[in-house]
Amino acid sequence: MPELPEVEITRRGLSPHVIGRKVTGVIVRDRRLRWPVPGALIRTLPGAQVETLERRAKYLLLRTSRGTVILHLGMSGSLRVTATDTAPEPYDHVEIQLDNGRCLRLRDPRRFGCVLWTTVDPHRHPLLCHLGPEPLAPHLQAADLCARSRGRRVAIKHFLMNSRMVAGLGNIYVNEALFLAGIHPLRSAGRIACARYEPLVAAIQQVLEESLRQGGTTLRDFRNGEDRPGYFQLHLRVYQRAGAPCVTCARPVQGIRQGQRSTFYCSHCQR
C-alpha cells in the first residue's frame, strides 16, 4: 500500500501539472471502487479550476473552484498525468481531463482506492474529521502523544498506526521509527516513559524525511506521478530483513506477525 511518503511524493509530482488547470471532462470507466464514484463528480467537476492539491494523512485533496475531490490510492493504486489521447491501460478507472490536453488518471487494480466529491470543507468529511496530527507537521508533539497513550495497554506499534493518534503512519515506517527510537514494538504504549516519546517523534520524522528524499518505497508496484519507483527500500534498517544482521549490533533481525501485519525489530537494540 502506498504510505504517507509515497502519497506526498505523488502530490508533489502532480501539483505542477494540475494546479491552475481547468477541468474539461471526467471519464469513469468503472465506478466500483471502495465506494462508488459519485455521479455528482461527473456532473459538477467539468468547468471547475484546480486551485490546490493537498495531502491529509494518505488522502489527496484536489481542491477546485466548485468543490474538492478526495482521492485515496488504496492497496495498489497510482495517479499519473498523461496525454488525454493516450490509450487507457487496464485498471485505469477514473480520468480527470484538463484544458492543456492532459489528464489525471487513477489506476487501481484491486479497486480499494476511492474517488469522492464534497462541496464543503473536506476536513469535516467522515473519512478525515477524526484524523490525528500530521507526523511531518509541528502539530505532532511528544507531550501530546504521550498524554494520548496514558492508560493504554495496546502495543506501541498498533498505537502509532491508529490514525486517530497519528495521521497516516503505515507499517513500513512505524517499524523503522521504532527501531531508530530503540523501542520494542510489543511494549504497551501507556507504559513507555514520556521522555522516550521525544526521540520517538524525532525518529518518525527522520524516517519519513529520509523516504521522501529517496522517492518513497517501492516494494511491489508503487510508481510516482512520473511513473518512477522509489528507492527507500534500499535503506530499510529492519523492515523485511528478518534473519539479516542488525545494522547496529549485527544480531539477527526478528520477524513476527503482530495482528495482521508483519513486524520486524532487533531484540537487542529495542527495549
C-alpha positions in Angstrom: 0.0 0.0 0.0 1.3 3.5 -0.8 2.1 5.0 2.6 2.4 8.7 3.6 5.7 9.4 1.9 4.5 7.8 -1.4 1.3 9.9 -1.3 3.3 13.1 -0.6 5.7 12.3 -3.4 2.7 11.8 -5.7 1.2 15.1 -4.6 4.5 16.9 -5.2 4.9 15.4 -8.6 1.4 16.1 -9.8 0.9 19.6 -8.5 2.8 21.5 -11.2 0.7 19.7 -13.9 -2.8 20.2 -12.4 -2.8 23.4 -10.3 -4.3 26.3 -12.3 -5.8 24.0 -15.0 -9.4 23.8 -15.8 -11.2 20.5 -15.8 -12.8 19.8 -19.2 -14.2 16.4 -18.6 -14.5 13.4 -16.3 -14.5 9.8 -17.5 -15.4 7.0 -15.1 -14.7 3.6 -16.7 -15.5 1.6 -13.5 -17.4 3.2 -10.6 -16.8 0.1 -8.4 -14.0 1.4 -6.2 -14.0 1.1 -2.4 -17.1 3.3 -2.6 -18.9 4.0 -5.8 -17.6 7.1 -7.7 -20.4 9.7 -7.1 -22.4 10.9 -10.0 -22.1 14.5 -8.7 -18.4 14.4 -9.5 -19.1 13.6 -13.2 -21.8 16.3 -13.4 -20.2 19.1 -11.4 -16.4 18.9 -11.8 -16.2 19.8 -15.6 -15.6 23.5 -15.9 -14.0 23.9 -12.4 -10.5 25.2 -12.0 -8.0 23.3 -9.9 -6.8 25.5 -7.1 -4.5 23.3 -4.9 -3.5 19.7 -4.5 -3.1 18.9 -0.8 -2.5 15.8 1.4 -4.1 14.8 4.6 -2.7 11.5 6.0 -2.9 9.2 3.0 -5.6 11.1 1.2 -5.1 13.6 -1.6 -7.4 16.6 -1.8 -7.9 18.1 -5.2 -9.4 21.4 -4.4 -11.3 23.2 -7.2 -13.5 26.3 -7.6 -16.6 24.1 -7.2 -15.6 21.6 -4.5 -12.9 19.0 -3.5 -12.1 15.6 -5.0 -11.0 13.2 -2.2 -8.6 10.6 -3.5 -7.1 7.5 -1.9 -4.7 5.1 -3.6 -5.9 2.0 -1.7 -3.6 -1.0 -1.8 -2.1 -0.7 -5.3 -3.4 2.5 -6.9 -1.5 5.2 -8.6 -2.2 8.6 -10.0 -0.5 9.7 -13.2 -0.6 12.6 -15.6 -0.6 11.6 -19.3 -1.8 12.9 -22.6 -5.6 12.7 -23.0 -5.2 10.8 -26.3 -3.1 8.1 -24.7 -4.9 4.8 -24.8 -6.1 3.9 -21.2 -4.4 0.9 -19.7 -6.3 -1.9 -17.8 -7.5 -0.7 -14.4 -7.4 3.0 -15.4 -10.8 3.5 -13.8 -11.1 7.3 -13.4 -9.8 10.1 -15.7 -10.0 13.8 -15.0 -9.3 15.7 -18.2 -7.6 19.1 -18.2 -7.6 22.1 -20.6 -4.0 21.5 -21.6 -4.6 18.2 -23.4 -3.5 16.1 -20.5 -5.4 14.2 -17.9 -5.1 12.8 -14.4 -5.7 9.0 -14.3 -6.3 6.7 -11.4 -5.1 3.2 -11.9 -6.3 0.8 -9.3 -6.0 -3.0 -10.0 -7.6 -4.0 -6.7 -10.2 -1.2 -6.6 -9.5 -0.5 -2.9 -8.9 3.2 -3.6 -11.5 5.9 -3.7 -12.6 9.0 -5.6 -15.2 11.0 -3.7 -16.6 14.5 -4.0 -17.6 17.1 -1.4 -18.6 20.8 -1.7 -18.0 21.5 2.0 -14.7 21.7 4.0 -13.1 18.3 3.2 -11.6 18.1 6.7 -15.1 17.7 8.0 -15.7 14.7 5.8 -16.3 11.5 7.8 -13.1 10.0 6.4 -11.0 12.9 7.6 -12.6 14.6 10.6 -11.2 12.1 13.2 -7.6 12.0 12.0 -4.8 12.8 14.4 -1.9 15.2 13.9 0.2 15.0 10.8 3.6 13.4 11.6 5.6 15.8 9.5 3.9 18.9 10.9 4.8 20.8 14.1 1.4 19.7 15.5 2.9 16.3 16.3 4.2 16.9 19.8 5.8 14.3 22.0 4.0 15.5 25.1 0.6 15.2 23.4 1.4 11.8 22.0 2.5 10.6 25.5 -0.7 12.0 27.0 -2.8 10.2 24.5 -1.0 6.9 25.3 -1.6 7.0 29.1 -3.7 4.1 30.4 -3.5 2.3 27.0 -2.4 -1.3 27.0 -2.2 -1.5 23.2 1.2 -2.2 21.7 3.1 0.9 20.7 3.2 -0.2 17.1 -0.6 -0.5 16.9 -0.9 2.8 18.8 1.1 4.6 16.2 -0.8 3.0 13.3 -4.1 4.2 14.8 -4.9 7.2 12.5 -6.7 8.9 15.4 -3.4 9.1 17.2 -1.1 10.0 14.3 -2.4 10.6 10.8 -1.2 8.3 8.0 1.7 6.3 9.6 1.9 2.9 7.9 3.6 -0.4 8.7 6.9 0.2 7.0 7.7 3.5 8.6 6.4 2.5 12.1 8.8 -0.5 12.1 11.7 1.7 11.0 10.9 4.5 13.5 10.6 2.2 16.5 14.0 0.7 15.6 15.6 4.2 15.4 14.0 5.1 18.8 15.1 1.8 20.4 11.5 0.9 21.4 10.3 -2.7 21.2 7.1 -2.9 19.1 5.3 -5.1 21.6 5.7 -2.7 24.5 2.4 -1.2 25.8 2.1 2.4 24.7 0.9 3.5 28.1 4.0 2.0 29.9 6.6 3.8 27.8 8.1 6.8 29.7 7.1 10.2 28.4 10.8 11.0 28.0 11.1 8.3 25.4 8.4 9.9 23.2 10.7 12.7 22.3 13.2 10.5 20.4 10.3 8.5 19.0 8.7 11.6 17.4 12.2 12.6 16.1 12.6 9.1 14.7 9.2 9.2 13.0 10.1 12.4 11.3 13.6 11.3 10.4 12.3 8.1 8.7 9.6 9.9 6.7 12.0 12.6 5.6 14.6 10.0 4.5 11.9 8.2 2.5 10.9 11.5 0.8 14.4 12.1 -0.2 14.7 8.6 -1.8 11.4 8.9 -3.7 9.4 6.6 -1.4 9.4 2.9 -1.0 8.7 0.5 -3.9 8.3 -3.0 -2.6 5.8 -4.1 -5.3 4.1 -1.7 -7.6 4.4 1.9 -6.3 5.2 4.4 -9.1 5.1 8.1 -8.6 3.2 10.6 -10.8 6.0 10.4 -13.4 6.0 6.6 -13.4 9.2 6.2 -11.4 9.8 3.9 -8.5 11.1 4.9 -5.1 14.4 3.7 -3.6 14.0 3.9 0.2 13.7 0.1 0.2 17.5 0.1 -0.3 17.9 1.9 3.0 15.5 -0.1 5.3 17.1 -1.0 8.6 14.7 -3.7 9.8 11.6 -3.9 7.6 11.5 -7.2 5.7 15.1 -8.0 7.0 14.2 -11.0 9.3 17.3 -13.1 9.8 19.7 -10.4 8.4 22.2 -8.8 10.8 21.1 -5.7 12.6 22.8 -2.6 11.2 23.7 -1.6 14.7 24.7 -4.7 16.7 24.9 -7.4 13.9 22.5 -9.7 15.8 19.7 -11.2 13.6 16.6 -9.1 13.0 13.5 -10.7 14.3 10.3 -11.1 12.3 6.8 -11.8 13.8 3.2 -11.4 13.0 1.5 -8.7 15.1 -2.2 -8.7 14.4 -2.5 -8.9 10.6 0.8 -7.1 10.0 4.5 -8.2 9.8 6.7 -6.7 12.4 10.5 -6.5 12.3 12.8 -5.5 15.2 16.1 -6.1 16.9 15.6 -7.7 20.3 18.9 -6.4 21.5 18.6 -2.7 20.4 14.9 -2.3 21.1 13.6 -2.4 24.6 
